[in-house]
Structure formats: C-alpha cells, structure tokens
Amino acid sequence: MDQDLERILIDRTAIAGRIAEIGRDIVSDLGEDCESDGIVLVPIMTGSITFIADLMRQLPLRVRIGLITASSYRGTAVESSGEVLLEGEHLPESLEGRHVLIVDDILDSGGTIRRVREEIESRKPKSVRTCVLLRKKIESAMETPCDYVGFDIENEFVVGYGLDFDDYYRNLPDIGVLKPEIIEMHQSIAE
C-alpha cells in the first residue's frame, strides 16, 4: 500500500512525538480537576481510532471512553459533503458535570466537530474540549475553535494513521498523500 502514496506528509516518529506533547498539554490543563471523576474521551469514529489509542496512553488520568460515529465523507469522495450524519453513539449514561474531550482525525469544514460538540454540550458536562490530529489550513477549519491540534496541513487529501480513502489505507503508520491515479482508479471502479 505504501506504493500507492505520492509522498509521506508526516511520518510515524513525528506523529508519536506530537501526540506525547498533546498528552502533556491535556494533563497540564485538566489533570488536577480530573483526579476524582477523570475525563471522558469521545473519539469520532472511525478515523480517529488510531489517534485515540495512542493519545489515551499518554494520559495518566482516569479515562472513560464514549464513541460517536459521524461522517461527512462518502465512499470515494475526497472532499467533505458538508452534511454531517451522526450515525451512532455509545456514550456514558450521564455526562453531566464531567470533563469531555472530543477527539477527531481531521478538521476541515468544521461541521463534524461543531455537530458533535453541540450534542455533547446538550448533556451538561463540566467542560468540553476538542482535539484533532490534523487541521487543514483553510478558512473553515482555522475559524473552528479547537483546543488541541496535532498538525496544521495544506488543503490536501491525506490517508494513513486512521484516515481512509474508500475505507482503505487506515492501517498505514504514516500520513501521506495518495497518487492521483490511485484516486482516479478507485473512483472509476465506484461508478
């Protein structure tokens, strides 16, 4: 699958180092306040699965996991549809008075983070923070409030480290850009 990449944008070593930094920032910001109740991590599935697994190992806090499945990309699309579908959730029975950290793989339109944050805030948590591995350097992403950002990237379609194209490439350990002919091949098969 590496042969399908035009180039590696962020390698696994840089990813691991940055996630360790984010973990330290979260502990610095919330550590003392989370000693009794801990923190509820809410990864947005499926793209954030690799990121959340590595991030939670950096948090020496009491951690609970709640899941939300949302999507704004469909099949072989390389741009967000702009419409966010919340397809399912598995959250703790009550978030009231709890610290919640929403974790996503990539911030581009901002629609997914805003929609999930809205849903979480309706449950009256003590605090809601957001964390993304990647944020695109586009207006909609840069204007969407986000507490923790792994990397700012150009407006390119990327795969690896949980990010997919047509449900493939999530298992690549680095983040890369697909060759245009690979995207075209997948799109022609889908038609």
C-alpha positions, 0 to 999 in steps of 0.5 A, spaced: 500 500 500 505 504 501 506 504 493 500 507 492 502 514 496 505 520 492 509 522 498 509 521 506 506 528 509 508 526 516 511 520 518 510 515 524 516 518 529 513 525 528 506 523 529 508 519 536 512 525 538 506 530 537 501 526 540 506 525 547 506 533 547 498 533 546 498 528 552 502 533 556 498 539 554 491 535 556 494 533 563 497 540 564 490 543 563 485 538 566 489 533 570 488 536 577 480 537 576 480 530 573 483 526 579 476 524 582 471 523 576 477 523 570 475 525 563 471 522 558 474 521 551 469 521 545 473 519 539 469 520 532 469 514 529 472 511 525 478 515 523 480 517 529 481 510 532 488 510 531 489 517 534 485 515 540 489 509 542 495 512 542 493 519 545 489 515 551 496 512 553 499 518 554 494 520 559 495 518 566 488 520 568 482 516 569 479 515 562 472 513 560 471 512 553 464 514 549 464 513 541 460 517 536 460 515 529 459 521 524 461 522 517 461 527 512 465 523 507 462 518 502 465 512 499 470 515 494 469 522 495 475 526 497 472 532 499 467 533 505 459 533 503 458 538 508 452 534 511 454 531 517 450 524 519 451 522 526 450 515 525 451 512 532 453 513 539 455 509 545 456 514 550 456 514 558 449 514 561 450 521 564 455 526 562 453 531 566 458 535 570 464 531 567 470 533 563 469 531 555 474 531 550 472 530 543 477 527 539 477 527 531 482 525 525 481 531 521 478 538 521 476 541 515 469 544 514 468 544 521 461 541 521 463 534 524 466 537 530 461 543 531 455 537 530 458 533 535 460 538 540 453 541 540 450 534 542 455 533 547 454 540 550 446 538 550 448 533 556 451 538 561 458 536 562 463 540 566 467 542 560 468 540 553 474 540 549 476 538 542 482 535 539 484 533 532 490 530 529 490 534 523 487 541 521 487 543 514 489 550 513 483 553 510 478 558 512 473 553 515 477 549 519 482 555 522 475 559 524 473 552 528 475 553 535 479 547 537 483 546 543 488 541 541 491 540 534 496 535 532 498 538 525 496 544 521 496 541 513 495 544 506 488 543 503 490 536 501 487 529 501 491 525 506 490 517 508 494 513 513 494 513 521 486 512 521 484 516 515 481 512 509 480 513 502 474 508 500 475 505 507 482 503 505 489 505 507 487 506 515 492 501 517 498 505 514 503 508 520 504 514 516 500 520 513 501 521 506 498 523 500 495 518 495 497 518 487 492 521 483 491 515 479 490 511 485 484 516 486 482 516 479 482 508 479 478 507 485 473 512 483 472 509 476 471 502 479 465 506 484 461 508 478 
